[in-house]
Amino acid sequence: MRTSEKSGKKLGVGVIGAGWWATYAHIPAINEHPAAELIAVQCRTQEKADKIAADFQADNACTSVEQLLAIDGMDAVVISTTPNAHYSQAKAALLADKHVLLEKPMTFTAAEARELCDLADEKNLQLLISCPWHYTDHGVEARQLIQSGRLGEIKMISVLMTNPVDKLLKGINTTPTHGMDEVYVEPNIGSYNDPAIAGGGQIYCQVSHAAAYLSFLTGLQPAEVFARFDFAGSPNDIFDVLNIKMENGALVSLASTGATPEAERNYEVRVYGARAILLLELWKGEMSYIPFEGERVDYPCLDVIYPERAPAINLIDAALGHSANGSDGRLGLASMEIIEAACQSAASGSNVKIR
C-alpha cells in the first residue's frame, strides 16, 4: 500500500460529517495521535463547522466535501456522515488520492462497496471500515485462533447481538446509547429512522457490525442468506433473524434487535469448529477456548470492551505504514453482501445466493 509518510510531517486528516460519533470518537482519536494533524472538519452549515473547528482545534471549517478534499496537506479522511452519503463521498476521497476510514454501514449496496474496495486497490490506498470490535484484544486473538486452524474447520456460528437503539430506529428520540452520559452533539432527526438516509433499521445500523465480524474472525465470505424481519410498527426493521451459509459450508445463525433494556445487552458469538469451540461475549469482554481434547482456556476479562477510537488511530498508522490495516474495507463489503441479501430475502421470503 502507498503510504503518506513524509520526513517530519504529520499525517493531515480531515473529517467529513463532524457530528455525534465523529466528535465522540474519531476527532479525539486524531487529536491524541502524535503523528496526525486535524486539518479540517466538514459540516452542512458554516456555523456548526466553525464551532467544531474551534472547539477541536481544526485549521479549516468546511461545508462541502470538495472544499475539504482540495485543502493542501490533506492525506486521509474519516467519513462519518449518514449512510446515504458514504458511497459518493468515499469515492470522491479515493479519486483524490486520500486514505479513507468509512463508517458502517459501508454503503447502501454491495456493488457500491465492491467498487470502493476495487478503487482503493487500484489507487494503492488504505480503505478501512469503522468497526471497533475488530480491535479488541479478544477479537485479534480469536481471529488468530480460528484462522490458524486451532478450532479445525469451522462448522457453525451462533450470534446474538442486542443494543438499545430501537428509539433511534423508530425516530422516538435521538439520545445516543453506548452508555454515554453526555455527548458533544446528538444525532440529527432522520439519521437513523429515515430509510432514505439510513438504508434501513437494525439490519443496516447494527447487523452491519455482526456481519462484518463473521468474515473478520473466519476469513470466509458469505454464500447464502435467508432472513426474516419484524418491523414492530416502525418504518424500519427492529427484530432481525438471519440464517447464513458461508463459502466453506459453515452455518450461521444471527439474531439481532435494538429493542432491549439498556441494562441488558448481548453480543454473544459462539464458534463451533471440528476440533474446538470458541465462546465470546463482546459486551462483557469475555472469551473462552474449549478444545475437544485438552484444557479449557478462559481469557482475562477485557478492560476496554469497545475501543471506539481504534479505527481512526489505525487509519493514521496504516496510512503512515506503521501498522497493518486492521479492518479492511472488504470486511465492509462482506457485511454489505449479507445486508443486501437479507433485505432481498425478507422481502421475497426466499433464500438468496450471493456466490
Secondary structure in CASP SS format (residue, H / E / C, confidence):
PFRMAT SS
TARGET T0000
AUTHOR 0000-0000-0000
METHOD secondary structure of the structure
MODEL  1
M C 1.00
R C 1.00
T C 1.00
S C 1.00
E C 1.00
K E 1.00
S C 1.00
G C 1.00
K E 1.00
K C 1.00
L E 1.00
G E 1.00
V E 1.00
G E 1.00
V E 1.00
I E 1.00
G C 1.00
A C 1.00
G C 1.00
W H 1.00
W H 1.00
A H 1.00
T H 1.00
Y H 1.00
A H 1.00
H H 1.00
I H 1.00
P H 1.00
A H 1.00
I H 1.00
N H 1.00
E H 1.00
H C 1.00
P C 1.00
A C 1.00
A E 1.00
E E 1.00
L E 1.00
I E 1.00
A E 1.00
V E 1.00
Q E 1.00
C C 1.00
R C 1.00
T C 1.00
Q H 1.00
E H 1.00
K H 1.00
A H 1.00
D H 1.00
K H 1.00
I H 1.00
A H 1.00
A H 1.00
D H 1.00
F C 1.00
Q C 1.00
A C 1.00
D C 1.00
N E 1.00
A E 1.00
C E 1.00
T C 1.00
S C 1.00
V H 1.00
E H 1.00
Q H 1.00
L H 1.00
L H 1.00
A C 1.00
I C 1.00
D C 1.00
G C 1.00
M C 1.00
D C 1.00
A E 1.00
V E 1.00
V E 1.00
I E 1.00
S C 1.00
T C 1.00
T C 1.00
P H 1.00
N H 1.00
A H 1.00
H H 1.00
Y H 1.00
S H 1.00
Q H 1.00
A H 1.00
K H 1.00
A H 1.00
A H 1.00
L H 1.00
L H 1.00
A C 1.00
D C 1.00
K C 1.00
H E 1.00
V E 1.00
L E 1.00
L E 1.00
E E 1.00
K C 1.00
P C 1.00
M C 1.00
T C 1.00
F C 1.00
T C 1.00
A H 1.00
A H 1.00
E H 1.00
A H 1.00
R H 1.00
E H 1.00
L H 1.00
C H 1.00
D H 1.00
L H 1.00
A H 1.00
D H 1.00
E H 1.00
K H 1.00
N C 1.00
L C 1.00
Q C 1.00
L E 1.00
L E 1.00
I E 1.00
S E 1.00
C C 1.00
P H 1.00
W H 1.00
H H 1.00
Y H 1.00
T C 1.00
D H 1.00
H H 1.00
G H 1.00
V H 1.00
E H 1.00
A H 1.00
R H 1.00
Q H 1.00
L H 1.00
I H 1.00
Q H 1.00
S C 1.00
G C 1.00
R C 1.00
L C 1.00
G C 1.00
E C 1.00
I E 1.00
K E 1.00
M E 1.00
I E 1.00
S E 1.00
V E 1.00
L E 1.00
M E 1.00
T E 1.00
N C 1.00
P C 1.00
V C 1.00
D H 1.00
K H 1.00
L H 1.00
L H 1.00
K H 1.00
G C 1.00
I C 1.00
N C 1.00
T C 1.00
T C 1.00
P C 1.00
T C 1.00
H C 1.00
G C 1.00
M C 1.00
D C 1.00
E C 1.00
V C 1.00
Y C 1.00
V C 1.00
E C 1.00
P C 1.00
N C 1.00
I C 1.00
G C 1.00
S C 1.00
Y C 1.00
N C 1.00
D C 1.00
P H 1.00
A H 1.00
I H 1.00
A H 1.00
G C 1.00
G C 1.00
G C 1.00
Q H 1.00
I H 1.00
Y H 1.00
C H 1.00
Q C 1.00
V H 1.00
S H 1.00
H H 1.00
A H 1.00
A H 1.00
A H 1.00
Y H 1.00
L H 1.00
S H 1.00
F H 1.00
L H 1.00
T H 1.00
G C 1.00
L C 1.00
Q C 1.00
P E 1.00
A E 1.00
E E 1.00
V E 1.00
F E 1.00
A E 1.00
R E 1.00
F E 1.00
D E 1.00
F C 1.00
A C 1.00
G C 1.00
S C 1.00
P C 1.00
N C 1.00
D C 1.00
I C 1.00
F E 1.00
D E 1.00
V E 1.00
L E 1.00
N E 1.00
I E 1.00
K E 1.00
M E 1.00
E C 1.00
N C 1.00
G C 1.00
A C 1.00
L E 1.00
V E 1.00
S E 1.00
L E 1.00
A E 1.00
S E 1.00
T E 1.00
G C 1.00
A C 1.00
T C 1.00
P C 1.00
E C 1.00
A C 1.00
E C 1.00
R C 1.00
N C 1.00
Y E 1.00
E E 1.00
V E 1.00
R E 1.00
V E 1.00
Y E 1.00
G E 1.00
A C 1.00
R C 1.00
A E 1.00
I E 1.00
L E 1.00
L E 1.00
L E 1.00
E E 1.00
L C 1.00
W C 1.00
K C 1.00
G C 1.00
E E 1.00
M E 1.00
S E 1.00
Y E 1.00
I E 1.00
P E 1.00
F C 1.00
E C 1.00
G C 1.00
E C 1.00
R C 1.00
V E 1.00
D E 1.00
Y C 1.00
P C 1.00
C C 1.00
L C 1.00
D C 1.00
V C 1.00
I C 1.00
Y C 1.00
P C 1.00
E C 1.00
R C 1.00
A H 1.00
P H 1.00
A H 1.00
I H 1.00
N H 1.00
L H 1.00
I H 1.00
D H 1.00
A H 1.00
A H 1.00
L C 1.00
G C 1.00
H C 1.00
S C 1.00
A C 1.00
N C 1.00
G C 1.00
S C 1.00
D E 1.00
G H 1.00
R H 1.00
L H 1.00
G H 1.00
L H 1.00
A H 1.00
S H 1.00
M H 1.00
E H 1.00
I H 1.00
I H 1.00
E H 1.00
A H 1.00
A H 1.00
C H 1.00
Q H 1.00
S H 1.00
A H 1.00
A H 1.00
S H 1.00
G C 1.00
S C 1.00
N C 1.00
V E 1.00
K E 1.00
I C 1.00
R C 1.00
END
